[in-house]
């Protein structure tokens, strides 16, 4: 799985991408977020407030209950505002 991080999430984590093999017990975006939080303090800070987190799987916006698989590209970013 390819994971992309944008804006403050990228800044907290310290890099823009990760490539991981999805653990068997991770089947949804929400479970992926929980898994990533366990990767260290920088990930905990990046994913501390789910209300400030948006997700896309294969370039389509999804909710936390959306299924994920090893072949997916998952992107995390803060809510956007127009102006």
C-alpha positions, -999 to +999 in steps of 0.1 A: +000+000+000+012+035-008+003+062+017+005+099+009+006+126+035-002+163+028+001+197+046+003+196+084+000+158+084+032+155+063+048+181+086+040+161+117+051+128+103+083+142+087+079+127+053+054+127+024+050+090+017+051+055+032+049+021+015+036-006+038+023-041+037-011-040+052-014-061+084-041-087+082-062-071+110-064-038+091-094-038+067-107-002+069-094+034+068-101+037+105-081+006+113-053+019+091-053+052+111-051+032+144-023+012+130-004+043+119-008+059+153+012+030+168+042+038+146+055+066+168+048+100+184+050+118+151+022+096+137+002+101+169+004+138+165-005+137+129-036+116+135-046+130+169-078+146+158-099+126+134-123+156+129-093+174+112-085+145+089-098+137+054-090+106+034-090+095-002-085+059-014-074+056-050-081+093-055-118+092-043-129+108-010-139+081+015-151+077+052-133+059+079-154+027+074-142+024+038-123-009+031-086-009+022-063-034+005-026-038-002-030-025-037-046+008-027-032+043-026-044+061+005-040+099+010-044+118+042-049+155+043-066+182+065-100+197+055-097+222+027-113+256+025-119+276-006-113+313-010 
